[in-house]
């Protein structure tokens, strides 16, 4: 007896539901990190990331000695997001044009200092900023750009987000 279209698509629907809930890969559970809100679009210039608590061990992995903290907005920034975080993070950003071309990729880190594990719920302000240049240092044309951001909080704690910016 032939399968109905609904019964044929049921395994796909179940896998998609499992993927959203627990990181389904090839029909089974994954041991890879689960991406929280994978690709969620943020619509504000202030972002609070408080689902991951501060731990000294995770912070030392994502913010090794000698790293530079991003705690101000550079004067030449054309787009930025103020981030309030409860944990240290490494951040990778891909800036994508409206033509779906990646025009710039950059990374930054944010560390939290002088904190004990007991103070893990106190947020600290940092920034991610872009100067409007492509990877070759040329100013990008006016238009809309998408940031694809991957925050790594250490210990397999990953969060992916997106943001849109207009360059006038």
ROKOL-97703 format. One record per atom (N, C-alpha, C): atom name; residue in one letter; x, y, z. Coordinates in nm, 2 decimals. Each point is the difference from the previous one (the first is absolute). Layout:
# residues N
+------+------+--------+--------+--------+
! atom ! type !     xx !     yy !     zz !
+------+------+--------+--------+--------+
!   CA !    a !      X !      Y !      Z !
...
+------+------+--------+--------+--------+
//
This chain:
# residues 168
+------+------+--------+--------+--------+
! atom ! type !     xx !     yy !     zz !
+------+------+--------+--------+--------+
!    N !    x !   0.08 !  -0.12 !   0.00 !
!   CA !    x !  -0.08 !   0.12 !   0.00 !
!    C !    x !   0.09 !   0.12 !   0.00 !
!    N !    x !  -0.02 !   0.10 !  -0.09 !
!   CA !    x !   0.08 !   0.12 !   0.00 !
!    C !    x !  -0.02 !   0.09 !   0.12 !
!    N !    x !   0.11 !   0.07 !   0.04 !
!   CA !    x !  -0.01 !   0.09 !   0.11 !
!    C !    x !  -0.07 !   0.13 !  -0.04 !
!    N !    x !  -0.08 !   0.05 !   0.09 !
!   CA !    x !  -0.06 !   0.13 !  -0.02 !
!    C !    x !   0.11 !   0.11 !   0.01 !
!    N !    x !  -0.02 !   0.12 !  -0.06 !
!   CA !    x !   0.10 !   0.11 !   0.01 !
!    C !    x !   0.03 !   0.04 !   0.14 !
!    N !    x !  -0.10 !  -0.01 !   0.09 !
!   CA !    x !   0.01 !   0.04 !   0.14 !
!    C !    x !   0.09 !  -0.10 !   0.07 !
!    N !    x !  -0.03 !  -0.13 !  -0.02 !
!   CA !    x !   0.08 !  -0.10 !   0.07 !
!    C !    x !   0.15 !  -0.01 !  -0.05 !
!    N !    x !   0.02 !   0.04 !  -0.13 !
!   CA !    x !   0.13 !   0.00 !  -0.06 !
!    C !    x !   0.08 !   0.12 !   0.06 !
!    N !    x !  -0.07 !   0.11 !   0.04 !
!   CA !    x !   0.07 !   0.12 !   0.05 !
!    C !    x !   0.01 !  -0.01 !   0.15 !
!    N !    x !  -0.07 !  -0.09 !   0.07 !
!   CA !    x !   0.00 !   0.00 !   0.14 !
!    C !    x !   0.14 !  -0.02 !   0.06 !
!    N !    x !   0.09 !  -0.09 !  -0.05 !
!   CA !    x !   0.13 !  -0.01 !   0.06 !
!    C !    x !   0.08 !   0.13 !  -0.02 !
!    N !    x !  -0.02 !   0.07 !  -0.10 !
!   CA !    x !   0.07 !   0.13 !  -0.02 !
!    C !    x !  -0.05 !   0.10 !   0.10 !
!    N !    x !  -0.13 !   0.01 !   0.02 !
!   CA !    x !  -0.06 !   0.09 !   0.10 !
!    C !    x !   0.05 !  -0.04 !   0.14 !
!    N !    x !   0.01 !  -0.13 !   0.03 !
!   CA !    x !   0.04 !  -0.04 !   0.13 !
!    C !    x !   0.15 !   0.04 !   0.02 !
!    N !    x !   0.08 !  -0.02 !  -0.10 !
!   CA !    x !   0.14 !   0.04 !   0.01 !
!    C !    x !   0.02 !   0.15 !   0.02 !
!    N !    x !  -0.08 !   0.08 !  -0.07 !
!   CA !    x !   0.01 !   0.14 !   0.01 !
!    C !    x !  -0.04 !   0.04 !   0.14 !
!    N !    x !  -0.10 !  -0.06 !   0.06 !
!   CA !    x !  -0.04 !   0.03 !   0.14 !
!    C !    x !   0.11 !  -0.04 !   0.09 !
!    N !    x !   0.06 !  -0.12 !  -0.02 !
!   CA !    x !   0.11 !  -0.04 !   0.08 !
!    C !    x !   0.12 !   0.09 !  -0.01 !
!    N !    x !   0.03 !   0.05 !  -0.12 !
!   CA !    x !   0.11 !   0.09 !  -0.03 !
!    C !    x !  -0.02 !   0.12 !   0.08 !
!    N !    x !  -0.12 !   0.06 !   0.00 !
!   CA !    x !  -0.02 !   0.12 !   0.08 !
!    C !    x !   0.01 !  -0.03 !   0.15 !
!    N !    x !  -0.04 !  -0.12 !   0.04 !
!   CA !    x !   0.00 !  -0.03 !   0.15 !
!    C !    x !   0.14 !  -0.05 !   0.04 !
!    N !    x !   0.07 !  -0.07 !  -0.08 !
!   CA !    x !   0.12 !  -0.07 !   0.06 !
!    C !    x !   0.11 !  -0.02 !  -0.10 !
!    N !    x !   0.00 !   0.06 !  -0.12 !
!   CA !    x !   0.11 !  -0.01 !  -0.09 !
!    C !    x !   0.00 !  -0.13 !  -0.08 !
!    N !    x !  -0.11 !  -0.04 !  -0.06 !
!   CA !    x !  -0.01 !  -0.12 !  -0.08 !
!    C !    x !   0.10 !   0.00 !  -0.11 !
!    N !    x !   0.07 !  -0.11 !  -0.03 !
!   CA !    x !   0.09 !  -0.01 !  -0.11 !
!    C !    x !  -0.02 !  -0.14 !  -0.06 !
!    N !    x !  -0.03 !  -0.01 !  -0.12 !
!   CA !    x !  -0.01 !  -0.13 !  -0.08 !
!    C !    x !  -0.09 !  -0.10 !   0.08 !
!    N !    x !  -0.11 !   0.05 !   0.06 !
!   CA !    x !  -0.10 !  -0.08 !   0.06 !
!    C !    x !   0.03 !  -0.04 !   0.14 !
!    N !    x !   0.11 !   0.04 !   0.06 !
!   CA !    x !   0.03 !  -0.03 !   0.14 !
!    C !    x !   0.04 !   0.12 !   0.08 !
!    N !    x !   0.01 !  -0.02 !   0.13 !
!   CA !    x !   0.04 !   0.11 !   0.08 !
!    C !    x !   0.15 !   0.04 !  -0.02 !
!    N !    x !   0.04 !   0.12 !   0.02 !
!   CA !    x !   0.13 !   0.04 !  -0.03 !
!    C !    x !   0.08 !   0.03 !   0.13 !
!    N !    x !   0.13 !  -0.03 !   0.00 !
!   CA !    x !   0.08 !   0.04 !   0.12 !
!    C !    x !   0.07 !   0.14 !  -0.03 !
!    N !    x !  -0.03 !   0.06 !  -0.11 !
!   CA !    x !   0.05 !   0.13 !  -0.03 !
!    C !    x !  -0.07 !   0.10 !   0.08 !
!    N !    x !   0.05 !   0.13 !   0.01 !
!   CA !    x !  -0.07 !   0.10 !   0.08 !
!    C !    x !  -0.14 !   0.03 !  -0.07 !
!    N !    x !  -0.09 !   0.02 !   0.09 !
!   CA !    x !  -0.14 !   0.04 !  -0.05 !
!    C !    x !   0.00 !   0.15 !  -0.02 !
!    N !    x !  -0.04 !   0.05 !  -0.12 !
!   CA !    x !   0.00 !   0.14 !  -0.02 !
!    C !    x !  -0.13 !   0.06 !   0.05 !
!    N !    x !   0.00 !   0.09 !   0.09 !
!   CA !    x !  -0.11 !   0.06 !   0.06 !
!    C !    x !  -0.05 !   0.12 !  -0.10 !
!    N !    x !  -0.13 !   0.00 !  -0.03 !
!   CA !    x !  -0.05 !   0.11 !  -0.09 !
!    C !    x !   0.09 !   0.01 !  -0.13 !
!    N !    x !   0.03 !  -0.11 !  -0.06 !
!   CA !    x !   0.09 !   0.00 !  -0.12 !
!    C !    x !  -0.05 !   0.10 !  -0.10 !
!    N !    x !   0.08 !   0.11 !  -0.02 !
!   CA !    x !  -0.03 !   0.10 !  -0.10 !
!    C !    x !  -0.11 !   0.10 !   0.04 !
!    N !    x !  -0.04 !   0.00 !   0.13 !
!   CA !    x !  -0.11 !   0.09 !   0.03 !
!    C !    x !   0.04 !   0.15 !  -0.03 !
!    N !    x !  -0.09 !   0.07 !  -0.06 !
!   CA !    x !   0.02 !   0.14 !  -0.04 !
!    C !    x !  -0.02 !   0.09 !   0.12 !
!    N !    x !   0.10 !   0.08 !   0.03 !
!   CA !    x !  -0.02 !   0.10 !   0.11 !
!    C !    x !  -0.04 !   0.13 !  -0.07 !
!    N !    x !  -0.09 !   0.07 !   0.06 !
!   CA !    x !  -0.05 !   0.13 !  -0.06 !
!    C !    x !   0.03 !   0.12 !   0.08 !
!    N !    x !   0.09 !  -0.01 !   0.10 !
!   CA !    x !   0.03 !   0.12 !   0.09 !
!    C !    x !   0.15 !   0.01 !   0.00 !
!    N !    x !   0.05 !   0.12 !   0.04 !
!   CA !    x !   0.14 !   0.02 !   0.01 !
!    C !    x !   0.06 !  -0.04 !   0.13 !
!    N !    x !  -0.08 !  -0.05 !   0.09 !
!   CA !    x !   0.04 !  -0.05 !   0.13 !
!    C !    x !  -0.04 !  -0.14 !   0.01 !
!    N !    x !   0.09 !  -0.09 !   0.03 !
!   CA !    x !  -0.02 !  -0.14 !   0.01 !
!    C !    x !   0.04 !  -0.05 !   0.14 !
!    N !    x !  -0.09 !  -0.07 !   0.07 !
!   CA !    x !   0.04 !  -0.07 !   0.13 !
!    C !    x !   0.01 !  -0.15 !  -0.02 !
!    N !    x !   0.12 !  -0.05 !   0.03 !
!   CA !    x !   0.03 !  -0.14 !  -0.01 !
!    C !    x !   0.03 !  -0.05 !   0.14 !
!    N !    x !  -0.11 !  -0.05 !   0.06 !
!   CA !    x !   0.01 !  -0.04 !   0.14 !
!    C !    x !  -0.03 !  -0.15 !   0.03 !
!    N !    x !  -0.01 !  -0.08 !  -0.10 !
!   CA !    x !  -0.04 !  -0.14 !   0.02 !
!    C !    x !   0.12 !  -0.08 !   0.04 !
!    N !    x !   0.12 !   0.05 !  -0.02 !
!   CA !    x !   0.12 !  -0.08 !   0.04 !
!    C !    x !   0.07 !   0.08 !   0.12 !
!    N !    x !   0.02 !  -0.07 !   0.11 !
!   CA !    x !   0.06 !   0.06 !   0.12 !
!    C !    x !   0.15 !   0.00 !  -0.02 !
!    N !    x !   0.07 !   0.10 !   0.07 !
!   CA !    x !   0.14 !   0.01 !   0.00 !
!    C !    x !   0.06 !  -0.12 !   0.07 !
!    N !    x !   0.11 !  -0.05 !  -0.06 !
!   CA !    x !   0.09 !  -0.10 !   0.06 !
!    C !    x !   0.14 !   0.04 !  -0.03 !
!    N !    x !   0.09 !  -0.02 !   0.09 !
!   CA !    x !   0.14 !   0.04 !  -0.02 !
!    C !    x !   0.06 !  -0.09 !  -0.11 !
!    N !    x !  -0.03 !  -0.13 !   0.00 !
!   CA !    x !   0.05 !  -0.09 !  -0.09 !
!    C !    x !  -0.04 !   0.03 !  -0.15 !
!    N !    x !  -0.13 !   0.03 !  -0.02 !
!   CA !    x !  -0.05 !   0.03 !  -0.13 !
!    C !    x !   0.06 !   0.13 !  -0.05 !
!    N !    x !   0.01 !   0.10 !   0.09 !
!   CA !    x !   0.06 !   0.13 !  -0.04 !
!    C !    x !   0.14 !  -0.01 !  -0.04 !
!    N !    x !   0.08 !  -0.08 !   0.07 !
!   CA !    x !   0.14 !  -0.02 !  -0.04 !
!    C !    x !   0.01 !  -0.06 !  -0.14 !
!    N !    x !  -0.09 !  -0.08 !  -0.04 !
!   CA !    x !   0.00 !  -0.06 !  -0.14 !
!    C !    x !  -0.03 !   0.10 !  -0.11 !
!    N !    x !  -0.10 !   0.08 !   0.02 !
!   CA !    x !  -0.04 !   0.09 !  -0.10 !
!    C !    x !   0.07 !   0.14 !   0.00 !
!    N !    x !   0.06 !   0.03 !   0.12 !
!   CA !    x !   0.07 !   0.12 !   0.01 !
!    C !    x !   0.14 !  -0.02 !   0.06 !
!    N !    x !   0.09 !  -0.06 !  -0.08 !
!   CA !    x !   0.13 !  -0.03 !   0.04 !
!    C !    x !   0.08 !   0.12 !   0.04 !
!    N !    x !   0.10 !  -0.01 !   0.08 !
!   CA !    x !   0.09 !   0.11 !   0.04 !
!    C !    x !   0.05 !   0.07 !  -0.13 !
!    N !    x !   0.01 !   0.13 !   0.01 !
!   CA !    x !   0.05 !   0.08 !  -0.11 !
!    C !    x !  -0.12 !   0.05 !  -0.09 !
!    N !    x !  -0.12 !  -0.05 !   0.02 !
!   CA !    x !  -0.11 !   0.04 !  -0.09 !
!    C !    x !  -0.04 !   0.15 !   0.04 !
!    N !    x !  -0.06 !   0.06 !  -0.10 !
!   CA !    x !  -0.04 !   0.14 !   0.02 !
!    C !    x !  -0.15 !   0.01 !   0.02 !
!    N !    x !  -0.04 !   0.07 !   0.10 !
!   CA !    x !  -0.14 !   0.01 !   0.03 !
!    C !    x !  -0.07 !   0.11 !  -0.08 !
!    N !    x !  -0.12 !  -0.03 !  -0.04 !
!   CA !    x !  -0.08 !   0.10 !  -0.08 !
!    C !    x !  -0.10 !   0.06 !   0.09 !
!    N !    x !   0.04 !   0.11 !   0.07 !
!   CA !    x !  -0.09 !   0.06 !   0.10 !
!    C !    x !  -0.04 !   0.14 !  -0.04 !
!    N !    x !   0.03 !   0.04 !  -0.12 !
!   CA !    x !  -0.04 !   0.14 !  -0.05 !
!    C !    x !  -0.03 !  -0.02 !  -0.15 !
!    N !    x !  -0.08 !   0.10 !  -0.05 !
!   CA !    x !  -0.03 !   0.01 !  -0.14 !
!    C !    x !   0.11 !   0.08 !  -0.07 !
!    N !    x !   0.07 !  -0.05 !  -0.10 !
!   CA !    x !   0.10 !   0.09 !  -0.07 !
!    C !    x !  -0.07 !   0.12 !  -0.06 !
!    N !    x !   0.08 !   0.11 !  -0.01 !
!   CA !    x !  -0.06 !   0.12 !  -0.06 !
!    C !    x !  -0.03 !  -0.01 !  -0.15 !
!    N !    x !   0.06 !  -0.10 !  -0.07 !
!   CA !    x !  -0.03 !  -0.02 !  -0.14 !
!    C !    x !  -0.11 !  -0.10 !  -0.03 !
!    N !    x !  -0.07 !  -0.05 !   0.10 !
!   CA !    x !  -0.10 !  -0.10 !  -0.02 !
!    C !    x !  -0.12 !   0.05 !  -0.07 !
!    N !    x !  -0.05 !  -0.07 !  -0.10 !
!   CA !    x !  -0.12 !   0.04 !  -0.07 !
!    C !    x !  -0.12 !  -0.08 !   0.05 !
!    N !    x !   0.03 !  -0.11 !   0.07 !
!   CA !    x !  -0.11 !  -0.09 !   0.06 !
!    C !    x !   0.06 !  -0.07 !   0.12 !
!    N !    x !  -0.08 !  -0.01 !   0.11 !
!   CA !    x !   0.04 !  -0.07 !   0.12 !
!    C !    x !  -0.12 !  -0.05 !   0.07 !
!    N !    x !   0.03 !  -0.10 !   0.09 !
!   CA !    x !  -0.09 !  -0.05 !   0.09 !
!    C !    x !   0.06 !   0.00 !   0.14 !
!    N !    x !  -0.08 !   0.05 !   0.10 !
!   CA !    x !   0.04 !   0.00 !   0.14 !
!    C !    x !  -0.04 !  -0.14 !   0.05 !
!    N !    x !   0.09 !  -0.07 !   0.06 !
!   CA !    x !  -0.02 !  -0.13 !   0.05 !
!    C !    x !   0.02 !  -0.01 !   0.15 !
!    N !    x !  -0.11 !  -0.04 !   0.07 !
!   CA !    x !   0.01 !  -0.02 !   0.14 !
!    C !    x !   0.01 !  -0.16 !   0.02 !
!    N !    x !   0.11 !  -0.04 !   0.05 !
!   CA !    x !   0.02 !  -0.15 !   0.02 !
!    C !    x !   0.04 !  -0.04 !   0.14 !
!    N !    x !  -0.04 !  -0.12 !   0.04 !
!   CA !    x !   0.03 !  -0.05 !   0.13 !
!    C !    x !   0.12 !  -0.10 !  -0.01 !
!    N !    x !   0.05 !  -0.02 !  -0.12 !
!   CA !    x !   0.12 !  -0.09 !  -0.02 !
!    C !    x !   0.09 !   0.06 !  -0.11 !
!    N !    x !   0.13 !  -0.04 !   0.01 !
!   CA !    x !   0.09 !   0.04 !  -0.10 !
!    C !    x !  -0.03 !  -0.07 !  -0.13 !
!    N !    x !   0.04 !   0.06 !  -0.12 !
!   CA !    x !  -0.03 !  -0.06 !  -0.12 !
!    C !    x !   0.10 !   0.03 !  -0.11 !
!    N !    x !   0.01 !  -0.08 !  -0.10 !
!   CA !    x !   0.07 !   0.02 !  -0.12 !
!    C !    x !  -0.11 !   0.02 !  -0.10 !
!    N !    x !   0.02 !   0.09 !  -0.09 !
!   CA !    x !  -0.11 !   0.03 !  -0.10 !
!    C !    x !   0.06 !   0.01 !  -0.14 !
!    N !    x !  -0.06 !  -0.08 !  -0.09 !
!   CA !    x !   0.03 !   0.01 !  -0.14 !
!    C !    x !  -0.12 !   0.07 !  -0.08 !
!    N !    x !   0.03 !   0.09 !  -0.08 !
!   CA !    x !  -0.10 !   0.08 !  -0.07 !
!    C !    x !   0.03 !  -0.01 !  -0.15 !
!    N !    x !  -0.10 !  -0.03 !  -0.08 !
!   CA !    x !   0.01 !   0.01 !  -0.15 !
!    C !    x !  -0.10 !   0.11 !  -0.04 !
!    N !    x !   0.05 !   0.10 !  -0.07 !
!   CA !    x !  -0.09 !   0.10 !  -0.05 !
!    C !    x !  -0.03 !  -0.03 !  -0.15 !
!    N !    x !  -0.13 !  -0.01 !  -0.02 !
!   CA !    x !  -0.05 !  -0.05 !  -0.13 !
!    C !    x !  -0.08 !   0.11 !  -0.07 !
!    N !    x !   0.02 !   0.02 !  -0.13 !
!   CA !    x !  -0.07 !   0.11 !  -0.07 !
!    C !    x !  -0.14 !  -0.05 !  -0.04 !
!    N !    x !  -0.08 !   0.09 !  -0.06 !
!   CA !    x !  -0.13 !  -0.04 !  -0.04 !
!    C !    x !   0.01 !  -0.10 !  -0.12 !
!    N !    x !   0.11 !  -0.01 !  -0.07 !
!   CA !    x !   0.03 !  -0.09 !  -0.11 !
!    C !    x !   0.04 !  -0.14 !   0.05 !
!    N !    x !   0.00 !  -0.01 !   0.14 !
!   CA !    x !   0.05 !  -0.13 !   0.06 !
!    C !    x !   0.15 !  -0.02 !  -0.01 !
!    N !    x !   0.07 !   0.10 !  -0.02 !
!   CA !    x !   0.15 !  -0.01 !   0.00 !
!    C !    x !   0.05 !   0.04 !   0.13 !
!    N !    x !   0.10 !  -0.08 !   0.06 !
!   CA !    x !   0.06 !   0.03 !   0.12 !
!    C !    x !   0.11 !   0.11 !  -0.03 !
!    N !    x !  -0.02 !   0.12 !   0.05 !
!   CA !    x !   0.09 !   0.11 !  -0.03 !
!    C !    x !   0.11 !   0.01 !   0.11 !
!    N !    x !  -0.03 !  -0.05 !   0.12 !
!   CA !    x !   0.09 !   0.02 !   0.11 !
!    C !    x !  -0.02 !  -0.11 !   0.10 !
!    N !    x !   0.11 !  -0.06 !   0.05 !
!   CA !    x !  -0.01 !  -0.09 !   0.11 !
!    C !    x !   0.10 !   0.04 !   0.11 !
!    N !    x !  -0.04 !   0.01 !   0.12 !
!   CA !    x !   0.09 !   0.04 !   0.11 !
!    C !    x !  -0.04 !  -0.08 !   0.13 !
!    N !    x !   0.09 !   0.00 !   0.09 !
!   CA !    x !  -0.02 !  -0.06 !   0.13 !
!    C !    x !   0.04 !   0.09 !   0.11 !
!    N !    x !  -0.06 !  -0.01 !   0.11 !
!   CA !    x !   0.03 !   0.08 !   0.12 !
!    C !    x !  -0.03 !  -0.09 !   0.12 !
!    N !    x !   0.05 !   0.05 !   0.11 !
!   CA !    x !  -0.02 !  -0.07 !   0.13 !
!    C !    x !  -0.04 !   0.09 !   0.11 !
!    N !    x !  -0.07 !  -0.05 !   0.10 !
!   CA !    x !  -0.04 !   0.08 !   0.11 !
!    C !    x !   0.03 !  -0.08 !   0.13 !
!    N !    x !   0.07 !   0.06 !   0.09 !
!   CA !    x !   0.04 !  -0.07 !   0.13 !
!    C !    x !  -0.07 !   0.08 !   0.11 !
!    N !    x !  -0.02 !  -0.08 !   0.11 !
!   CA !    x !  -0.05 !   0.06 !   0.12 !
!    C !    x !   0.10 !  -0.02 !   0.11 !
!    N !    x !   0.04 !   0.11 !   0.06 !
!   CA !    x !   0.12 !  -0.01 !   0.09 !
!    C !    x !  -0.05 !   0.02 !   0.15 !
!    N !    x !   0.09 !  -0.04 !   0.09 !
!   CA !    x !  -0.03 !   0.02 !   0.14 !
!    C !    x !  -0.13 !  -0.05 !   0.05 !
!    N !    x !  -0.04 !  -0.12 !  -0.04 !
!   CA !    x !  -0.12 !  -0.06 !   0.03 !
!    C !    x !   0.02 !  -0.14 !   0.05 !
!    N !    x !  -0.08 !  -0.03 !   0.11 !
!   CA !    x !   0.01 !  -0.14 !   0.05 !
!    C !    x !  -0.12 !  -0.07 !  -0.06 !
!    N !    x !   0.01 !  -0.13 !   0.00 !
!   CA !    x !  -0.11 !  -0.08 !  -0.05 !
!    C !    x !  -0.13 !   0.03 !   0.07 !
!    N !    x !   0.01 !   0.04 !   0.13 !
!   CA !    x !  -0.12 !   0.04 !   0.08 !
!    C !    x !  -0.08 !   0.12 !  -0.06 !
!    N !    x !   0.07 !   0.08 !  -0.08 !
!   CA !    x !  -0.06 !   0.12 !  -0.06 !
!    C !    x !  -0.05 !  -0.02 !  -0.14 !
!    N !    x !  -0.03 !  -0.12 !  -0.03 !
!   CA !    x !  -0.02 !  -0.04 !  -0.14 !
!    C !    x !  -0.12 !   0.06 !  -0.07 !
!    N !    x !  -0.09 !   0.06 !   0.07 !
!   CA !    x !  -0.12 !   0.06 !  -0.07 !
!    C !    x !   0.00 !   0.15 !  -0.02 !
!    N !    x !   0.11 !   0.06 !   0.02 !
!   CA !    x !   0.02 !   0.14 !  -0.02 !
!    C !    x !   0.04 !   0.03 !  -0.14 !
!    N !    x !  -0.08 !   0.07 !  -0.08 !
!   CA !    x !   0.04 !   0.03 !  -0.13 !
!    C !    x !   0.10 !   0.11 !  -0.02 !
!    N !    x !   0.08 !  -0.01 !  -0.10 !
!   CA !    x !   0.11 !   0.10 !  -0.03 !
!    C !    x !  -0.02 !   0.05 !  -0.14 !
!    N !    x !   0.02 !   0.13 !  -0.03 !
!   CA !    x !  -0.02 !   0.06 !  -0.13 !
!    C !    x !   0.12 !  -0.01 !  -0.09 !
!    N !    x !  -0.02 !  -0.04 !  -0.12 !
!   CA !    x !   0.10 !   0.00 !  -0.10 !
!    C !    x !  -0.06 !   0.04 !  -0.14 !
!    N !    x !   0.08 !   0.01 !  -0.10 !
!   CA !    x !  -0.05 !   0.04 !  -0.13 !
!    C !    x !   0.06 !  -0.08 !  -0.11 !
!    N !    x !  -0.08 !  -0.02 !  -0.11 !
!   CA !    x !   0.05 !  -0.05 !  -0.13 !
!    C !    x !  -0.03 !   0.11 !  -0.10 !
!    N !    x !   0.11 !   0.04 !  -0.07 !
!   CA !    x !  -0.02 !   0.12 !  -0.09 !
!    C !    x !   0.07 !  -0.04 !  -0.14 !
!    N !    x !  -0.05 !   0.07 !  -0.10 !
!   CA !    x !   0.05 !  -0.01 !  -0.14 !
!    C !    x !   0.02 !   0.14 !  -0.05 !
!    N !    x !   0.11 !   0.01 !  -0.07 !
!   CA !    x !   0.04 !   0.13 !  -0.06 !
!    C !    x !  -0.05 !   0.03 !  -0.14 !
!    N !    x !  -0.08 !  -0.10 !  -0.05 !
!   CA !    x !  -0.05 !   0.02 !  -0.14 !
!    C !    x !   0.09 !  -0.03 !  -0.11 !
!    N !    x !   0.11 !  -0.07 !   0.03 !
!   CA !    x !   0.10 !  -0.04 !  -0.10 !
!    C !    x !  -0.01 !  -0.14 !  -0.03 !
!    N !    x !   0.04 !  -0.04 !  -0.12 !
!   CA !    x !   0.01 !  -0.14 !  -0.04 !
!    C !    x !   0.13 !  -0.06 !   0.04 !
!    N !    x !   0.02 !  -0.12 !  -0.03 !
!   CA !    x !   0.13 !  -0.07 !   0.04 !
!    C !    x !   0.12 !   0.06 !  -0.06 !
!    N !    x !  -0.01 !   0.08 !  -0.10 !
!   CA !    x !   0.12 !   0.06 !  -0.07 !
!    C !    x !   0.02 !   0.14 !   0.06 !
!    N !    x !  -0.09 !   0.05 !   0.09 !
!   CA !    x !   0.02 !   0.13 !   0.05 !
!    C !    x !  -0.08 !   0.11 !  -0.07 !
!    N !    x !  -0.07 !  -0.03 !  -0.11 !
!   CA !    x !  -0.08 !   0.09 !  -0.07 !
!    C !    x !  -0.13 !   0.02 !   0.06 !
!    N !    x !  -0.05 !   0.13 !  -0.01 !
!   CA !    x !  -0.14 !   0.03 !   0.06 !
!    C !    x !  -0.10 !  -0.07 !  -0.09 !
!    N !    x !  -0.10 !  -0.07 !   0.07 !
!   CA !    x !  -0.10 !  -0.07 !  -0.08 !
!    C !    x !  -0.11 !   0.10 !  -0.05 !
!    N !    x !  -0.07 !  -0.03 !  -0.10 !
!   CA !    x !  -0.10 !   0.09 !  -0.05 !
!    C !    x !  -0.12 !   0.01 !   0.09 !
!    N !    x !  -0.08 !   0.10 !  -0.02 !
!   CA !    x !  -0.12 !   0.02 !   0.08 !
!    C !    x !  -0.09 !  -0.12 !  -0.02 !
!    N !    x !  -0.08 !  -0.03 !   0.11 !
!   CA !    x !  -0.09 !  -0.11 !  -0.02 !
!    C !    x !  -0.02 !  -0.07 !   0.13 !
!    N !    x !  -0.07 !  -0.11 !   0.00 !
!   CA !    x !  -0.03 !  -0.08 !   0.11 !
!    C !    x !   0.09 !  -0.12 !   0.01 !
!    N !    x !   0.05 !  -0.03 !   0.12 !
!   CA !    x !   0.10 !  -0.10 !   0.03 !
!    C !    x !  -0.06 !  -0.09 !   0.12 !
!    N !    x !   0.04 !  -0.13 !  -0.01 !
!   CA !    x !  -0.04 !  -0.09 !   0.10 !
!    C !    x !   0.12 !  -0.05 !   0.07 !
!    N !    x !   0.00 !   0.00 !   0.13 !
!   CA !    x !   0.10 !  -0.06 !   0.08 !
!    C !    x !  -0.04 !  -0.14 !   0.04 !
!    N !    x !   0.09 !  -0.09 !  -0.03 !
!   CA !    x !  -0.02 !  -0.14 !   0.06 !
!    C !    x !   0.10 !  -0.02 !   0.11 !
!    N !    x !  -0.05 !  -0.01 !   0.12 !
!   CA !    x !   0.08 !  -0.01 !   0.12 !
!    C !    x !   0.00 !  -0.13 !   0.07 !
!    N !    x !   0.12 !  -0.05 !   0.03 !
!   CA !    x !   0.00 !  -0.12 !   0.08 !
!    C !    x !   0.08 !   0.03 !   0.13 !
!    N !    x !  -0.07 !  -0.01 !   0.11 !
!   CA !    x !   0.06 !   0.02 !   0.13 !
!    C !    x !   0.04 !  -0.13 !   0.06 !
!    N !    x !   0.13 !  -0.01 !   0.05 !
!   CA !    x !   0.05 !  -0.12 !   0.06 !
!    C !    x !   0.02 !   0.04 !   0.15 !
!    N !    x !  -0.07 !  -0.06 !   0.09 !
!   CA !    x !   0.01 !   0.03 !   0.14 !
!    C !    x !   0.09 !  -0.11 !   0.07 !
!    N !    x !   0.06 !  -0.08 !  -0.08 !
!   CA !    x !   0.09 !  -0.11 !   0.06 !
!    C !    x !  -0.09 !  -0.12 !   0.05 !
!    N !    x !   0.07 !  -0.11 !   0.02 !
!   CA !    x !  -0.07 !  -0.12 !   0.05 !
!    C !    x !  -0.11 !  -0.05 !  -0.09 !
!    N !    x !   0.01 !   0.03 !  -0.13 !
!   CA !    x !  -0.10 !  -0.05 !  -0.10 !
!    C !    x !  -0.12 !   0.09 !   0.00 !
!    N !    x !   0.00 !   0.11 !   0.06 !
!   CA !    x !  -0.12 !   0.09 !   0.01 !
!    C !    x !   0.01 !   0.10 !  -0.11 !
!    N !    x !  -0.08 !  -0.01 !  -0.11 !
!   CA !    x !   0.00 !   0.07 !  -0.12 !
!    C !    x !  -0.13 !   0.07 !  -0.02 !
!    N !    x !   0.00 !   0.12 !  -0.05 !
!   CA !    x !  -0.13 !   0.07 !  -0.03 !
!    C !    x !   0.03 !   0.07 !  -0.14 !
!    N !    x !  -0.10 !  -0.02 !  -0.09 !
!   CA !    x !   0.01 !   0.07 !  -0.13 !
!    C !    x !  -0.11 !   0.10 !  -0.01 !
!    N !    x !   0.03 !   0.12 !  -0.05 !
!   CA !    x !  -0.09 !   0.11 !  -0.01 !
!    C !    x !   0.02 !   0.07 !  -0.13 !
!    N !    x !  -0.10 !   0.08 !  -0.05 !
!   CA !    x !   0.02 !   0.08 !  -0.12 !
!    C !    x !  -0.05 !   0.14 !   0.04 !
!    N !    x !   0.05 !   0.10 !  -0.07 !
!   CA !    x !  -0.04 !   0.14 !   0.01 !
!    C !    x !   0.01 !   0.07 !  -0.14 !
!    N !    x !  -0.09 !   0.09 !  -0.02 !
!   CA !    x !   0.00 !   0.07 !  -0.13 !
!    C !    x !   0.04 !   0.15 !   0.03 !
!    N !    x !   0.08 !   0.06 !  -0.09 !
!   CA !    x !   0.04 !   0.13 !   0.01 !
!    C !    x !  -0.01 !   0.07 !  -0.13 !
!    N !    x !  -0.04 !   0.13 !   0.00 !
!   CA !    x !  -0.01 !   0.08 !  -0.12 !
!    C !    x !   0.12 !   0.09 !   0.00 !
!    N !    x !   0.08 !   0.00 !  -0.11 !
!   CA !    x !   0.11 !   0.10 !  -0.01 !
!    C !    x !  -0.05 !   0.11 !  -0.10 !
!    N !    x !  -0.03 !   0.12 !   0.06 !
!   CA !    x !  -0.05 !   0.11 !  -0.08 !
!    C !    x !   0.09 !   0.06 !  -0.10 !
+------+------+--------+--------+--------+
//
